[in-house]
Amino acid sequence: MQLDAMRESIIGAIDGSRETIVSVSRRIHARPELGKEEVFASSLLAETLEGLGFEVERGFAGLPTAFRARKGAPGGRRVAFLAEYDALPEIGHACGHNLICSSALAAGIGLGTVAAAAGGEVLVFGTPAEETDGAKVALAARGCFDDLDAALMIHPYAGNFVLTESLAMDAIELVFRGRSTHAAATPWEGRNALDGVILTFNNLNALRQHVRPDARIHGIVTDGGAAPNVVPERAAARFYVRAARRDYLDELVARFRACAEAAASATGTSVEIRNYEASFDDMANSAVMAERFRDYAEALGSGPFRRAPDSFGSVDMGNVSQVVPAIHVLVDIADGRPLTAHTADFREAAATAYAEETLIRSGKALALTGYDLLVDPAFLASVNAEFEASLGRPPARRR
């Protein structure tokens, strides 16, 4: 691939820091931490960026394991790379977040080498707890991304895909309360909270016939009582309710609530309904940016990219994409094998030499795409025009 001097400097900086970048990925993979507990990973990334000349703010926006690192010329265009580093309970880095954060590190290193000369600024955000409460949701709500021109990240996957069709999601807990009594001696005096939960599941199963194909409702019982001879006075369940777009999800949640309230009415119980995790918005992909990333990745030796996988879950990057042009490109670590995220096999794949090659290549493609945003007004204008057309409003940043 023929590149000019500035782009060659980006590639050279990442290649020159390869040992550091790969070491960070391996160390974080070997020491998994749950969301909001990523003290080691957050500190390691922050220290590494500080050592490379970044100005780092730890505990960013009041989140103890979040950070923001900055380098370049303040006041110009601003491009951010987003780092995730939380792991899953019991199976560790089975979603490959060690690769996500180290690719953001690599991109920051590369673009940081030339950002000041390009008249812009590069930022790396450490964003905790993607698997649970999604720190990007809080950061987006607090306006932390409003002054960016773009936000970019990759996610490891089985295969290369330009776009992530992420579902909007609400996490909803139901707590039913009834009246306890002896289940055999005086059952007529009781009001069974577990019946409220069970009837809610039945109501939801009836609802499924009348929702759009992209909708998903799935849940578990978290409290069903203590003994079979005691009518449960408390029962609880947790659900994820998802849809392709936020507006339809809001409509679906209203119908979900009606199912729970009807169950409470029928069983003579009461129900509390609350969101127990942050709400994720759907991903508004910047195809213009994602295709530029693809072009660089393929030129650097990646396999071909397809458009989007047939199905996907929910990511807090969706909330970022609602305020600033954003990409969440899926990059291959499977090397032709069947591979599913959140499994032990995926955890092992996230620490292979093949995955590390993907990591370095992705960091380079992220950095080169970010550089184009800093120096190519026509490219940035096309990104902004696409954003405004897709969401019906300009990006948050005023230009």
C-alpha positions as CSV (number, residue, x, y, z in Angstrom):
1,M,0.0,0.0,0.0
2,Q,1.4,3.4,-1.1
3,L,1.1,6.0,1.7
4,D,2.4,9.6,2.1
5,A,4.9,10.5,4.8
6,M,2.3,11.3,7.4
7,R,0.4,8.1,7.0
8,E,3.7,6.2,6.9
9,S,4.5,7.9,10.3
10,I,1.2,6.5,11.7
11,I,2.0,3.0,10.5
12,G,5.6,3.3,11.8
13,A,4.6,4.5,15.2
14,I,2.2,1.5,15.7
15,D,4.8,-0.9,14.4
16,G,7.4,0.6,16.7
17,S,5.1,0.1,19.7
18,R,3.9,-3.3,18.7
19,E,5.6,-5.1,21.7
20,T,3.9,-2.6,24.1
21,I,0.5,-2.9,22.5
22,V,0.5,-6.7,22.4
23,S,1.8,-6.9,26.0
24,V,-1.1,-4.7,27.2
25,S,-3.6,-7.0,25.4
26,R,-2.0,-10.1,26.9
27,R,-1.8,-8.7,30.4
28,I,-5.4,-7.6,30.5
29,H,-6.6,-10.9,29.0
30,A,-4.7,-12.7,31.8
31,R,-6.2,-10.6,34.5
32,P,-9.9,-10.2,33.8
33,E,-12.0,-7.7,35.8
34,L,-15.7,-7.2,36.0
35,G,-17.4,-4.0,35.0
36,K,-16.7,-1.0,37.3
37,E,-13.9,-3.1,38.9
38,E,-11.3,-2.7,36.0
39,V,-8.7,-1.1,38.2
40,F,-5.7,-2.9,36.7
41,A,-6.8,-2.5,33.1
42,S,-7.7,1.1,33.4
43,S,-4.5,2.0,35.2
44,L,-2.3,0.0,32.7
45,L,-3.9,1.8,29.8
46,A,-3.7,5.2,31.4
47,E,0.0,4.7,32.4
48,T,0.9,3.5,28.9
49,L,-0.7,6.5,27.3
50,E,0.9,8.9,29.8
51,G,4.3,7.4,28.9
52,L,3.6,8.2,25.3
53,G,2.9,11.9,25.9
54,F,-0.9,11.9,26.4
55,E,-2.6,14.0,29.0
56,V,-4.7,11.6,30.9
57,E,-7.7,12.3,33.2
58,R,-8.5,9.4,35.4
59,G,-11.8,8.8,37.1
60,F,-13.3,10.7,34.1
61,A,-16.8,12.1,34.5
62,G,-17.0,10.7,38.0
63,L,-16.6,7.1,36.9
64,P,-13.7,5.5,38.9
65,T,-12.3,3.2,36.2
66,A,-13.0,5.5,33.2
67,F,-10.4,7.8,31.7
68,R,-9.9,10.3,28.9
69,A,-6.5,10.7,27.2
70,R,-5.7,13.6,24.9
71,K,-2.9,14.5,22.5
72,G,-2.5,17.0,19.7
73,A,-3.7,20.5,19.0
74,P,-6.7,21.5,21.1
75,G,-9.3,23.6,19.2
76,G,-9.1,21.7,16.0
77,R,-11.0,18.6,14.8
78,R,-11.2,15.9,17.4
79,V,-11.3,12.2,16.8
80,A,-11.8,9.6,19.6
81,F,-11.0,5.9,19.9
82,L,-13.1,4.1,22.5
83,A,-11.6,1.4,24.7
84,E,-13.5,-1.4,26.5
85,Y,-11.8,-3.6,29.0
86,D,-14.3,-5.3,31.3
87,A,-14.6,-9.1,31.4
88,L,-17.4,-11.6,32.0
89,P,-18.1,-13.5,35.2
90,E,-16.4,-16.9,35.4
91,I,-15.2,-17.0,31.7
92,G,-13.1,-13.8,31.7
93,H,-12.4,-12.1,28.4
94,A,-14.8,-14.2,26.4
95,C,-15.9,-11.1,24.4
96,G,-12.3,-10.0,23.6
97,H,-12.3,-6.6,25.2
98,N,-8.6,-7.0,25.7
99,L,-8.4,-6.6,21.9
100,I,-10.8,-3.6,21.9
101,C,-8.8,-1.6,24.4
102,S,-5.4,-2.4,22.9
103,S,-6.6,-1.5,19.4
104,A,-7.8,1.9,20.7
105,L,-4.3,2.2,22.3
106,A,-2.7,1.4,19.0
107,A,-4.8,3.9,17.1
108,G,-4.1,6.5,19.7
109,I,-0.4,5.9,19.4
110,G,-0.5,6.1,15.6
111,L,-2.7,9.2,15.2
112,G,-1.1,10.8,18.2
113,T,2.2,11.0,16.3
114,V,0.8,13.3,13.7
115,A,-2.3,14.9,15.3
116,A,-0.7,18.2,16.2
117,A,0.9,18.5,12.7
118,A,-2.5,17.8,11.2
119,G,-4.1,20.6,13.3
120,G,-6.3,18.3,15.3
121,E,-6.5,16.3,18.5
122,V,-6.8,12.5,19.2
123,L,-8.6,11.2,22.3
124,V,-8.7,7.7,23.8
125,F,-11.7,7.1,26.1
126,G,-11.6,4.3,28.6
127,T,-15.2,3.2,28.9
128,P,-15.9,0.6,31.7
129,A,-18.7,-1.9,32.2
130,E,-19.9,-2.5,28.6
131,E,-21.2,-5.9,29.6
132,T,-23.5,-4.6,32.3
133,D,-24.2,-0.9,32.9
134,G,-22.5,0.5,29.8
135,A,-20.4,3.6,30.9
136,K,-20.8,5.0,27.4
137,V,-24.5,5.5,28.2
138,A,-23.6,7.8,31.1
139,L,-20.8,9.5,29.3
140,A,-23.1,10.2,26.3
141,A,-25.9,11.5,28.6
142,R,-23.4,13.9,30.3
143,G,-22.3,15.4,27.0
144,C,-18.8,13.9,27.1
145,F,-18.8,13.1,23.3
146,D,-20.6,16.2,22.1
147,D,-17.4,18.1,21.1
148,L,-16.0,15.2,19.0
149,D,-16.1,15.0,15.2
150,A,-16.1,11.2,15.3
151,A,-15.9,8.2,17.6
152,L,-14.4,4.9,16.4
153,M,-13.9,1.4,17.7
154,I,-13.6,-2.2,16.7
155,H,-15.0,-5.4,18.2
156,P,-13.6,-8.9,17.7
157,Y,-15.9,-11.4,15.9
158,A,-16.1,-14.5,13.8
159,G,-15.6,-12.8,10.4
160,N,-15.2,-9.2,9.2
161,F,-18.2,-7.0,9.0
162,V,-18.4,-3.3,8.2
163,L,-21.6,-2.5,10.2
164,T,-22.9,-3.6,13.6
165,E,-26.7,-3.8,13.6
166,S,-27.1,-3.4,17.3
167,L,-30.5,-3.6,19.0
168,A,-31.8,-0.9,21.4
169,M,-32.4,-2.5,24.8
170,D,-34.0,-1.8,28.1
171,A,-33.2,-4.0,31.2
172,I,-36.3,-4.3,33.3
173,E,-36.9,-5.8,36.7
174,L,-40.3,-6.8,38.1
175,V,-40.9,-7.2,41.8
176,F,-44.3,-8.6,42.7
177,R,-45.6,-8.4,46.3
178,G,-48.4,-10.4,47.7
179,R,-49.4,-11.9,51.1
180,S,-47.8,-14.9,52.7
181,T,-49.7,-17.7,54.3
182,H,-49.6,-21.5,54.8
183,A,-50.0,-23.0,51.3
184,A,-52.0,-26.0,52.6
185,A,-53.8,-24.8,55.7
186,T,-55.0,-21.4,54.7
187,P,-54.2,-20.7,51.0
188,W,-57.3,-18.5,50.6
189,E,-55.7,-15.9,52.8
190,G,-52.7,-15.6,50.6
191,R,-51.8,-13.6,47.5
192,N,-49.2,-15.4,45.5
193,A,-46.4,-13.1,44.2
194,L,-44.9,-16.0,42.2
195,D,-48.2,-16.3,40.3
196,G,-47.8,-12.7,39.2
197,V,-44.4,-13.5,37.7
198,I,-45.6,-16.7,36.0
199,L,-48.6,-14.9,34.6
200,T,-46.4,-12.2,33.3
201,F,-44.3,-14.8,31.4
202,N,-47.6,-16.2,30.0
203,N,-48.8,-12.8,29.0
204,L,-45.5,-12.1,27.2
205,N,-45.7,-15.3,25.4
206,A,-49.0,-14.3,24.0
207,L,-47.6,-10.9,23.1
208,R,-44.8,-12.5,21.0
209,Q,-47.2,-13.3,18.1
210,H,-47.9,-9.6,17.7
211,V,-44.4,-8.0,17.8
212,R,-42.0,-7.2,14.9
213,P,-39.5,-9.8,13.9
214,D,-36.6,-7.7,15.3
215,A,-38.1,-7.6,18.8
216,R,-36.6,-9.7,21.6
217,I,-38.0,-10.3,25.1
218,H,-36.1,-12.7,27.3
219,G,-36.0,-13.1,31.1
220,I,-35.3,-15.1,34.2
221,V,-37.0,-15.6,37.6
222,T,-34.6,-14.2,40.3
223,D,-36.9,-14.8,43.3
224,G,-39.6,-17.4,43.4
225,G,-40.2,-17.9,47.1
226,A,-38.4,-19.9,49.8
227,A,-40.5,-23.0,50.5
228,P,-43.3,-24.8,48.7
229,N,-45.6,-24.8,51.7
230,V,-45.4,-21.0,52.0
231,V,-47.3,-18.8,49.6
232,P,-44.6,-16.4,48.3
233,E,-45.1,-12.8,49.4
234,R,-42.3,-11.6,47.1
235,A,-41.2,-12.8,43.7
236,A,-39.0,-11.1,41.1
237,A,-37.8,-11.5,37.5
238,R,-35.4,-9.7,35.2
239,F,-35.8,-9.1,31.5
240,Y,-34.1,-7.7,28.5
241,V,-36.5,-6.1,26.0
242,R,-34.9,-5.3,22.6
243,A,-35.8,-3.9,19.2
244,A,-34.0,-2.6,16.2
245,R,-34.9,1.0,16.9
246,R,-35.5,3.0,20.0
247,D,-38.9,4.4,19.0
248,Y,-40.3,0.9,18.6
249,L,-38.6,-0.3,21.7
250,D,-40.4,2.4,23.7
251,E,-43.7,1.2,22.3
252,L,-42.8,-2.4,23.1
253,V,-41.8,-1.5,26.7
254,A,-45.2,0.1,27.2
255,R,-46.9,-3.2,26.2
256,F,-44.5,-5.1,28.4
257,R,-45.5,-3.0,31.4
258,A,-49.1,-3.7,30.6
259,C,-48.5,-7.4,30.7
260,A,-47.0,-7.1,34.2
261,E,-49.7,-4.8,35.5
262,A,-52.4,-7.1,34.2
263,A,-50.7,-10.1,35.9
264,A,-50.7,-8.1,39.2
265,S,-54.3,-7.2,38.8
266,A,-55.3,-10.8,38.1
267,T,-53.4,-12.2,41.1
268,G,-54.3,-9.5,43.6
269,T,-50.6,-8.5,44.0
270,S,-48.7,-5.3,43.3
271,V,-45.8,-4.9,41.0
272,E,-42.8,-2.5,41.0
273,I,-41.2,-2.0,37.5
274,R,-37.7,-0.5,37.2
275,N,-34.8,-0.3,34.9
276,Y,-31.9,-2.2,36.6
277,E,-29.2,-1.4,34.0
278,A,-28.6,1.4,31.6
279,S,-30.7,1.6,28.5
280,F,-28.8,1.0,25.2
281,D,-29.8,2.8,22.0
282,D,-29.6,1.2,18.6
283,M,-26.4,1.7,16.6
284,A,-26.5,4.5,14.0
285,N,-23.6,3.3,11.8
286,S,-21.5,5.7,9.8
287,A,-21.1,3.6,6.7
288,V,-18.9,6.3,5.1
289,M,-16.3,6.0,7.9
290,A,-16.7,2.2,8.2
291,E,-16.0,1.7,4.5
292,R,-12.9,3.9,4.7
293,F,-11.8,1.7,7.6
294,R,-12.5,-1.4,5.5
295,D,-10.5,-0.1,2.6
296,Y,-7.5,0.5,4.9
297,A,-7.8,-2.9,6.6
298,E,-8.0,-4.8,3.4
299,A,-5.1,-2.9,2.0
300,L,-3.1,-3.9,5.1
301,G,-3.9,-7.6,4.6
302,S,-7.2,-8.2,6.1
303,G,-9.6,-10.7,4.6
304,P,-12.7,-9.3,2.8
305,F,-15.5,-7.6,4.7
306,R,-19.2,-8.3,4.5
307,R,-21.9,-5.8,5.3
308,A,-23.4,-6.9,8.6
309,P,-24.0,-10.2,10.5
310,D,-27.5,-11.7,10.4
311,S,-28.1,-11.0,14.1
312,F,-26.4,-9.2,16.9
313,G,-27.0,-8.2,20.5
314,S,-26.9,-4.7,22.0
315,V,-23.9,-2.4,22.7
316,D,-23.6,0.9,24.5
317,M,-21.8,2.3,21.5
318,G,-25.3,2.8,20.2
319,N,-25.8,5.7,22.6
320,V,-22.6,7.4,21.4
321,S,-23.7,7.0,17.7
322,Q,-26.8,9.0,18.5
323,V,-24.8,12.1,19.2
324,V,-21.7,11.9,17.1
325,P,-20.8,10.0,13.9
326,A,-19.5,6.6,15.0
327,I,-18.4,3.2,13.8
328,H,-18.2,-0.2,15.6
329,V,-16.6,-2.4,13.0
330,L,-16.4,-6.2,13.6
331,V,-13.1,-7.8,12.9
332,D,-12.2,-11.4,12.5
333,I,-10.3,-13.4,15.2
334,A,-11.8,-16.9,14.3
335,D,-9.5,-17.6,11.3
336,G,-12.2,-19.6,9.6
337,R,-13.4,-21.5,12.7
338,P,-17.0,-21.4,14.0
339,L,-16.8,-19.1,17.0
340,T,-19.4,-17.6,19.3
341,A,-18.9,-14.7,21.7
342,H,-19.3,-15.2,25.4
343,T,-17.8,-18.7,25.3
344,A,-14.6,-20.2,26.5
345,D,-13.5,-20.8,22.9
346,F,-13.9,-17.1,22.2
347,R,-11.8,-16.3,25.3
348,E,-9.0,-18.5,24.0
349,A,-9.2,-17.0,20.5
350,A,-8.8,-13.5,21.9
351,A,-5.3,-14.4,23.0
352,T,-3.9,-16.0,19.8
353,A,-1.3,-14.8,17.5
354,Y,-4.0,-14.5,14.8
355,A,-6.0,-12.2,17.0
356,E,-3.0,-10.1,17.7
357,E,-2.3,-9.6,14.0
358,T,-6.0,-8.4,13.7
359,L,-5.4,-6.1,16.7
360,I,-2.4,-4.4,15.1
361,R,-4.0,-4.2,11.7
362,S,-7.2,-2.7,13.1
363,G,-5.3,-0.1,15.2
364,K,-3.6,1.0,12.0
365,A,-6.9,1.2,10.0
366,L,-8.6,3.1,12.9
367,A,-5.7,5.6,13.0
368,L,-5.6,6.1,9.3
369,T,-9.3,6.7,9.2
370,G,-9.0,9.1,12.0
371,Y,-6.2,11.0,10.2
372,D,-8.4,11.4,7.1
373,L,-11.1,12.9,9.3
374,L,-8.5,15.5,10.6
375,V,-7.1,16.5,7.2
376,D,-9.8,15.8,4.6
377,P,-12.7,18.4,4.8
378,A,-14.7,16.7,2.1
379,F,-14.5,13.3,3.8
380,L,-15.6,14.8,7.1
381,A,-18.4,16.7,5.3
382,S,-19.7,13.4,3.8
383,V,-19.6,11.8,7.3
384,N,-21.6,14.6,8.8
385,A,-24.1,14.7,5.9
386,E,-24.7,10.9,6.3
387,F,-25.2,11.4,10.1
388,E,-27.7,14.2,9.6
389,A,-29.7,12.2,7.0
390,S,-29.8,9.1,9.1
391,L,-30.9,10.8,12.3
392,G,-32.6,13.9,11.0
393,R,-30.3,16.3,12.8
394,P,-26.7,17.5,12.7
395,P,-24.0,16.1,15.0
396,A,-23.9,17.6,18.5
397,R,-20.7,19.5,17.8
398,R,-21.1,23.0,16.3
399,R,-18.8,23.9,13.5
